Amino acid sequence: MDNNLTDMDNQNQNFQQNTAEPKVSAGVPLKTVVLIVILALVAISLVYVAFLSKDAPLKQIVQETQQQQEESLADTSLSIDESVKDEQNNEYYSIVNIDTGKNSVVGVQLELYYDPSLITNVTVTPLDFFPQAVEVLKKVDQPNGRISYAITVSPGEAAVIGKGQLVKINYTPIGNEGISGVINFLPKTEVSGESTSGSLLKSTSDGEINIEASTSVTVQSSPTPAVQ
């Protein structure tokens, strides 16, 4: 009888030992170790999220700083002379001038507006500022009075610095009663340099069109067909 009781006690002790919570070598329960690992991962995740939230305004600050630096480099001005009459061809024209200041320029994109009820037969031709100019974009939208014109140095040519005449805008007045208008620079006008992605344009000056009344024959505007 006593032997049976002793055997039962030994079996109970073995069962308790087998079902006891496993421990790591240092004597710390495995559940505690797992909990510590989970808490550590949560803490790392929170730190990462906080870093990302702080990183967003930092990127914005960097972008704004780069933009300010590019704007501080802009030193080029564009201007349009008052209209001049070409007596030989009985036409008028305006010259677009450029002054690069301290900038080295490789290209210019002009976005201009004029009153289409005042002038017609508008054309744009390059002058000698870029010695071997390449016309990248050349579009005259007569119904809307819009000029889109881009010009660059030829491939392999060096950037240009200084003052000069960029392009010539020819046009014919509508009617013979005399006109007064303006050729305006639009916001998308840009000046490109060698080492910056931003525009180097610092300022613009619009050009006046002043044409006196004349008895000579001038071109009349053609009516725009109605859209059916």
Secondary structure per residue as TSV (DSSP state, phi and psi in degrees):
chain	resnum	aa	ss	phi	psi
A	1	M	-	360.0	-48.2
A	2	D	H	-62.7	-36.3
A	3	N	H	-64.8	-37.3
A	4	N	H	-65.1	-41.2
A	5	L	H	-64.5	-39.8
A	6	T	H	-63.1	-40.6
A	7	D	H	-64.4	-39.0
A	8	M	H	-66.0	-40.5
A	9	D	H	-62.3	-42.0
A	10	N	H	-63.4	-39.0
A	11	Q	H	-65.8	-40.3
A	12	N	H	-63.3	-41.0
A	13	Q	H	-64.6	-41.2
A	14	N	H	-64.0	-39.2
A	15	F	H	-65.3	-42.1
A	16	Q	H	-64.5	-38.6
A	17	Q	H	-66.2	-38.1
A	18	N	H	-72.2	-31.7
A	19	T	H	-94.8	-0.2
A	20	A	S	-67.0	151.5
A	21	E	-	-59.7	127.9
A	22	P	-	-62.9	147.6
A	23	K	B	-126.2	151.0
A	24	V	-	-77.9	176.0
A	25	S	T	-61.4	-28.3
A	26	A	T	-83.4	-0.6
A	27	G	S	91.5	5.1
A	28	V	-	-87.8	132.5
A	29	P	B	-58.5	143.9
A	30	L	H	-62.1	-35.9
A	31	K	H	-59.5	-39.6
A	32	T	H	-64.8	-41.7
A	33	V	H	-63.1	-44.9
A	34	V	H	-61.7	-41.9
A	35	L	H	-62.5	-41.0
A	36	I	H	-63.1	-42.2
A	37	V	H	-63.0	-43.2
A	38	I	H	-62.9	-45.1
A	39	L	H	-62.2	-37.5
A	40	A	H	-64.7	-41.8
A	41	L	H	-64.6	-40.4
A	42	V	H	-62.5	-42.9
A	43	A	H	-62.5	-42.3
A	44	I	H	-62.9	-40.3
A	45	S	H	-63.3	-42.3
A	46	L	H	-64.3	-40.4
A	47	V	H	-64.0	-40.1
A	48	Y	H	-65.0	-43.5
A	49	V	H	-62.3	-42.4
A	50	A	H	-63.2	-37.5
A	51	F	H	-64.8	-41.5
A	52	L	H	-64.1	-40.4
A	53	S	H	-66.3	-31.8
A	54	K	H	-80.4	-26.0
A	55	D	H	-72.1	-29.5
A	56	A	H	-61.2	-54.2
A	57	P	H	-63.8	-27.9
A	58	L	H	-63.9	-43.5
A	59	K	H	-61.7	-39.8
A	60	Q	H	-63.4	-40.7
A	61	I	H	-63.7	-42.3
A	62	V	H	-62.6	-43.9
A	63	Q	H	-63.6	-42.4
A	64	E	H	-65.0	-37.9
A	65	T	H	-64.8	-43.1
A	66	Q	H	-62.0	-40.9
A	67	Q	H	-64.3	-41.7
A	68	Q	H	-64.3	-38.3
A	69	Q	H	-64.5	-41.3
A	70	E	H	-66.3	-39.6
A	71	E	H	-65.3	-34.9
A	72	S	H	-69.1	-23.0
A	73	L	H	-78.9	-22.8
A	74	A	-	-64.7	122.5
A	75	D	-	-141.6	12.3
A	76	T	E	-97.7	137.4
A	77	S	E	-121.3	146.0
A	78	L	E	-122.5	141.2
A	79	S	E	-145.3	154.9
A	80	I	E	-119.7	125.7
A	81	D	-	-69.7	159.0
A	82	E	-	-65.7	151.6
A	83	S	-	-56.4	143.6
A	84	V	E	-127.9	143.1
A	85	K	E	-92.0	131.4
A	86	D	E	-92.4	98.5
A	87	E	T	-61.6	-34.5
A	88	Q	T	-66.2	-41.3
A	89	N	T	-102.9	0.0
A	90	N	T	55.1	40.7
A	91	E	E	-123.6	173.0
A	92	Y	E	-123.5	156.7
A	93	Y	E	-150.3	161.0
A	94	S	E	-132.1	141.3
A	95	I	E	-103.0	132.2
A	96	V	E	-95.3	120.6
A	97	N	E	-103.2	155.6
A	98	I	E	-134.0	140.3
A	99	D	E	-132.5	108.4
A	100	T	-	-79.2	-10.1
A	101	G	T	59.7	-125.3
A	102	K	T	-90.2	-0.2
A	103	N	-	-83.5	148.6
A	104	S	-	-103.2	118.7
A	105	V	E	-109.0	138.0
A	106	V	E	-116.3	-10.1
A	107	G	E	-170.4	156.6
A	108	V	E	-138.7	135.6
A	109	Q	E	-115.4	118.4
A	110	L	E	-97.4	129.8
A	111	E	E	-123.4	109.2
A	112	L	E	-124.6	155.7
A	113	Y	E	-130.3	140.2
A	114	Y	-	-138.0	162.8
A	115	D	-	-80.5	111.2
A	116	P	T	-69.7	-9.1
A	117	S	T	-85.4	-7.4
A	118	L	T	-104.4	-38.2
A	119	I	E	-133.0	157.9
A	120	T	E	-145.0	-176.7
A	121	N	E	52.9	44.2
A	122	V	E	-79.3	128.9
A	123	T	E	-134.9	155.3
A	124	V	E	-129.1	131.9
A	125	T	E	-133.3	143.7
A	126	P	E	-73.8	149.6
A	127	L	-	-108.9	-151.4
A	128	D	S	-100.4	11.0
A	129	F	S	-64.4	-47.7
A	130	F	S	-94.3	112.1
A	131	P	T	-53.8	-42.4
A	132	Q	T	-126.3	69.1
A	133	A	-	-67.3	145.9
A	134	V	E	-115.4	122.8
A	135	E	E	-83.8	111.5
A	136	V	E	-88.9	-35.4
A	137	L	E	-141.8	133.2
A	138	K	E	-147.3	100.3
A	139	K	E	-141.7	126.3
A	140	V	E	-117.8	116.2
A	141	D	E	-100.6	88.5
A	142	Q	T	-60.9	-45.5
A	143	P	T	-58.9	-32.5
A	144	N	T	-104.8	-0.9
A	145	G	T	65.5	41.7
A	146	R	E	-121.8	131.4
A	147	I	E	-115.0	124.7
A	148	S	E	-120.6	115.2
A	149	Y	E	-144.9	123.7
A	150	A	E	-123.5	137.2
A	151	I	E	-138.5	142.0
A	152	T	E	-138.2	168.9
A	153	V	-	-69.9	156.3
A	154	S	-	-73.3	154.9
A	155	P	T	-55.3	132.8
A	156	G	T	90.0	-13.5
A	157	E	-	-82.1	150.3
A	158	A	-	-76.5	157.4
A	159	A	-	-64.5	156.4
A	160	V	B	-112.0	139.2
A	161	I	-	-130.8	139.3
A	162	G	S	132.0	-160.8
A	163	K	E	-113.6	151.6
A	164	G	E	177.5	-179.0
A	165	Q	E	-97.0	123.2
A	166	L	E	-87.3	-58.6
A	167	V	E	-143.7	164.6
A	168	K	E	-119.7	130.1
A	169	I	E	-109.9	112.8
A	170	N	E	-97.1	148.4
A	171	Y	E	-162.9	165.1
A	172	T	E	-123.1	132.9
A	173	P	E	-69.0	149.0
A	174	I	B	-94.1	122.2
A	175	G	S	83.6	-179.2
A	176	N	S	-130.3	23.6
A	177	E	S	-93.1	0.7
A	178	G	-	86.2	142.5
A	179	I	E	-136.7	158.9
A	180	S	E	-141.7	117.9
A	181	G	E	-151.4	-170.4
A	182	V	E	-140.7	141.1
A	183	I	E	-99.0	115.4
A	184	N	E	-101.4	141.7
A	185	F	E	-78.0	136.7
A	186	L	-	-100.1	159.6
A	187	P	T	-58.0	-26.0
A	188	K	T	-80.5	2.2
A	189	T	-	-63.6	131.7
A	190	E	E	-138.5	155.2
A	191	V	E	-125.2	128.5
A	192	S	E	-105.2	141.3
A	193	G	E	-116.2	-177.0
A	194	E	S	-77.1	-41.2
A	195	S	S	-120.1	21.7
A	196	T	-	-140.6	145.4
A	197	S	S	-87.4	-17.6
A	198	G	S	-87.2	168.4
A	199	S	-	-75.6	142.2
A	200	L	-	-95.8	9.6
A	201	L	E	-74.6	123.4
A	202	K	E	-100.1	-41.4
A	203	S	E	-155.1	159.3
A	204	T	E	-134.8	156.1
A	205	S	E	-136.5	116.0
A	206	D	-	-67.3	159.8
A	207	G	E	-110.4	137.5
A	208	E	E	-88.9	144.2
A	209	I	E	-113.8	109.7
A	210	N	E	-125.1	109.7
A	211	I	E	-124.8	123.1
A	212	E	-	-74.8	158.7
A	213	A	-	-61.1	143.0
A	214	S	-	-141.6	151.5
A	215	T	-	-94.5	-0.2
A	216	S	S	-74.2	159.4
A	217	V	-	-74.2	129.0
A	218	T	-	-125.7	167.0
A	219	V	B	-79.2	133.5
A	220	Q	-	-92.1	145.3
A	221	S	-	-70.6	140.8
A	222	S	-	-85.6	138.2
A	223	P	-	-66.6	142.1
A	224	T	-	-83.6	124.5
A	225	P	-	-59.7	140.6
A	226	A	-	-72.8	140.6
A	227	V	-	-78.0	124.4
A	228	Q	-	-79.5	360.0
